[in-house]
């Protein structure tokens, strides 16, 4: 299967992230990967950028908190690039839908969750992904799903949707998201290995484009 082409765009970064080891250089970069792996596949990996003297510069890790947040918004109708997504995305959505139908508690949590999601749509639909990724990267791993930072220190886009956290915590338990994650974690790990090289090159090319000093090494 051919890997998707990469393009660089000059839009300023709109996505802020909490952990210091996670870096996104351009929203255009994130937009491009939406269809290839980051959300369309729900690979849900975090890029860790290492100091210049270490190698490799970028590593990909699976991230259950990110899986939880993006699985939740998928269950509530986040359909961007759905038609060109890896089949794994549809499989996860189907399993979550069955879990919701099988549990009255999960169904109730889902309704509250989706009401919040509907009421917090950004003016520009293209910002939906960024705000939930920002929030997910500020959360402790499940089942806690609590903030890693003070609420006042959240990135603005994450702060806008931070009210979803309490119902997200309930939805994680009642819809059995950990069991779904565990069934597919190996597949996600395989996808992170597959996309490591193109992602590393994309980050490098983006840094060259932005004339960042770290672009002198891979």
C-alpha positions as CSV (number, residue, x, y, z in Angstrom):
1,X,0.0,0.0,0.0
2,X,1.4,3.4,-1.0
3,X,2.0,5.9,1.8
4,X,0.1,9.1,1.4
5,X,1.9,12.1,-0.1
6,X,3.0,14.9,2.3
7,X,2.6,18.6,1.7
8,X,3.7,21.6,3.7
9,X,1.5,24.6,4.3
10,X,2.3,28.0,5.8
11,X,-0.6,28.3,8.3
12,X,0.6,29.2,11.8
13,X,0.4,26.6,14.5
14,X,-3.0,26.5,16.3
15,X,-2.5,23.3,18.3
16,X,-0.7,23.6,21.6
17,X,0.3,20.6,23.5
18,X,1.0,19.9,27.2
19,X,3.8,17.4,27.5
20,X,7.2,19.0,26.7
21,X,8.3,16.0,24.7
22,X,5.5,16.3,22.2
23,X,5.8,18.6,19.3
24,X,3.5,19.5,16.3
25,X,5.1,22.0,14.0
26,X,2.2,23.1,11.8
27,X,-1.5,22.6,11.8
28,X,-1.1,22.0,8.1
29,X,1.1,19.1,8.9
30,X,-1.5,17.7,11.3
31,X,-4.3,18.3,8.7
32,X,-2.4,16.3,6.1
33,X,-1.8,13.3,8.4
34,X,-5.5,13.3,9.4
35,X,-6.4,11.2,6.4
36,X,-3.4,9.0,6.5
37,X,-2.9,7.9,10.1
38,X,-3.2,10.3,12.9
39,X,-7.0,10.4,13.2
40,X,-8.4,8.7,10.1
41,X,-6.7,5.5,11.1
42,X,-7.0,6.3,14.8
43,X,-3.4,5.2,15.2
44,X,-3.2,7.7,18.0
45,X,0.5,8.0,18.5
46,X,2.5,10.8,20.1
47,X,5.7,12.0,18.4
48,X,8.5,12.4,20.9
49,X,11.3,14.7,19.8
50,X,14.7,14.0,21.4
51,X,17.7,16.2,21.9
52,X,20.2,16.6,19.0
53,X,22.8,14.3,20.4
54,X,20.4,11.3,20.6
55,X,19.1,9.1,17.8
56,X,16.6,8.7,16.5
57,X,15.1,12.2,16.7
58,X,11.5,11.1,16.6
59,X,9.8,8.1,18.1
60,X,6.2,7.1,18.0
61,X,4.3,5.8,21.0
62,X,0.8,4.5,21.2
63,X,-1.4,6.6,23.5
64,X,-4.5,5.3,25.2
65,X,-5.7,8.7,26.4
66,X,-5.6,10.0,22.8
67,X,-7.4,6.8,21.7
68,X,-10.1,7.4,24.3
69,X,-10.7,11.0,23.3
70,X,-10.8,10.4,19.6
71,X,-12.8,7.2,19.9
72,X,-15.4,9.3,21.9
73,X,-15.7,12.0,19.3
74,X,-15.9,9.4,16.5
75,X,-18.8,7.8,18.4
76,X,-20.4,11.2,18.4
77,X,-20.1,11.8,14.6
78,X,-16.6,12.9,13.9
79,X,-16.4,11.7,10.3
80,X,-13.5,13.7,8.8
81,X,-11.9,11.6,6.0
82,X,-13.9,8.6,7.1
83,X,-14.2,7.4,3.5
84,X,-10.4,7.1,3.0
85,X,-9.6,5.8,6.5
86,X,-7.9,2.5,7.3
87,X,-10.5,-0.3,7.9
88,X,-9.4,-0.4,11.6
89,X,-11.2,2.9,12.2
90,X,-14.5,1.5,11.0
91,X,-13.9,-1.6,13.1
92,X,-13.3,0.4,16.2
93,X,-16.4,2.5,15.6
94,X,-18.5,-0.6,15.2
95,X,-17.3,-2.2,18.4
96,X,-17.9,1.0,20.3
97,X,-21.4,1.3,18.9
98,X,-22.2,-2.3,20.0
99,X,-20.9,-1.6,23.5
100,X,-23.1,1.4,23.7
101,X,-26.2,-0.5,22.6
102,X,-25.5,-3.3,25.1
103,X,-25.4,-1.1,28.1
104,X,-27.9,1.4,29.4
105,X,-25.2,3.2,31.4
106,X,-22.9,3.5,28.3
107,X,-25.9,4.7,26.3
108,X,-26.6,7.5,28.8
109,X,-22.9,8.5,29.0
110,X,-22.8,8.5,25.2
111,X,-25.8,10.8,25.0
112,X,-24.3,13.3,27.4
113,X,-20.9,13.1,25.7
114,X,-22.4,13.7,22.3
115,X,-24.5,16.6,23.5
116,X,-21.3,18.2,24.8
117,X,-19.6,17.5,21.5
118,X,-22.4,19.0,19.5
119,X,-22.5,22.1,21.6
120,X,-18.8,22.7,21.3
121,X,-18.3,22.7,17.6
122,X,-15.8,25.4,16.5
123,X,-16.8,27.9,13.9
124,X,-14.3,26.3,11.6
125,X,-14.9,22.6,11.5
126,X,-11.2,22.1,10.6
127,X,-10.4,23.0,14.2
128,X,-12.3,20.2,15.8
129,X,-9.4,17.8,15.6
130,X,-6.9,20.2,17.0
131,X,-8.9,21.0,20.1
132,X,-9.5,17.4,21.1
133,X,-5.9,16.3,20.4
134,X,-4.7,19.3,22.5
135,X,-6.9,18.1,25.4
136,X,-6.0,14.4,25.0
137,X,-2.3,15.3,25.3
138,X,-3.0,17.0,28.5
139,X,-4.6,14.0,30.1
140,X,-3.2,11.3,32.4
141,X,-3.5,7.8,31.1
142,X,-6.8,6.0,31.6
143,X,-8.7,5.2,33.7
144,X,-7.8,8.4,35.6
145,X,-8.0,10.7,32.5
146,X,-7.3,13.7,34.8
147,X,-5.4,16.8,33.7
148,X,-1.6,16.7,33.9
149,X,-1.6,20.5,34.3
150,X,-3.6,23.1,36.2
151,X,-6.8,24.0,34.3
152,X,-5.5,27.6,34.0
153,X,-2.5,26.3,32.2
154,X,-4.4,24.4,29.5
155,X,-3.9,25.5,25.8
156,X,-6.9,27.7,24.8
157,X,-8.3,25.1,22.4
158,X,-8.1,22.4,25.0
159,X,-9.6,24.6,27.7
160,X,-12.7,25.1,25.5
161,X,-13.5,21.4,25.5
162,X,-12.1,20.4,28.9
163,X,-15.7,20.2,30.3
164,X,-15.9,16.8,28.5
165,X,-13.5,15.2,31.0
166,X,-16.0,14.0,33.7
167,X,-18.3,12.3,31.2
168,X,-15.3,11.0,29.2
169,X,-14.2,9.2,32.4
170,X,-17.6,7.5,32.8
171,X,-17.8,6.7,29.1
172,X,-14.4,5.0,29.2
173,X,-15.5,2.6,31.9
174,X,-19.1,2.0,30.8
175,X,-18.3,1.5,27.1
176,X,-15.4,-0.8,28.0
177,X,-12.9,1.2,26.0
178,X,-9.9,-0.3,27.7
179,X,-10.9,-3.8,26.4
180,X,-11.3,-2.4,22.9
181,X,-8.0,-0.7,23.1
182,X,-6.3,-3.8,24.4
183,X,-7.7,-5.9,21.5
184,X,-6.2,-3.5,18.9
185,X,-3.1,-2.2,20.6
186,X,-0.8,-4.5,18.6
187,X,-2.3,-3.2,15.4
188,X,-1.6,0.3,16.4
189,X,1.9,-0.6,17.3
190,X,2.4,-2.0,13.9
191,X,1.1,1.2,12.3
192,X,3.4,3.4,14.4
193,X,6.4,1.3,13.1
194,X,5.1,1.7,9.5
195,X,4.8,5.4,9.7
196,X,7.9,6.2,11.7
197,X,10.1,6.9,8.7
198,X,7.7,9.1,6.7
199,X,6.7,11.0,9.9
200,X,10.4,11.6,10.8
201,X,11.0,13.0,7.3
202,X,7.9,15.1,7.4
203,X,9.1,16.7,10.6
204,X,12.5,17.3,9.2
205,X,11.2,18.8,6.0
206,X,8.8,21.0,8.0
207,X,11.7,22.3,10.2
208,X,13.7,23.0,7.0
209,X,10.8,24.9,5.6
210,X,10.4,26.9,8.9
211,X,14.2,27.4,9.1
212,X,14.4,25.8,12.6
213,X,17.9,25.1,13.9
214,X,17.1,21.4,14.7
215,X,16.7,20.7,10.9
216,X,20.4,20.0,10.6
217,X,20.0,16.5,11.9
218,X,17.5,13.6,11.6
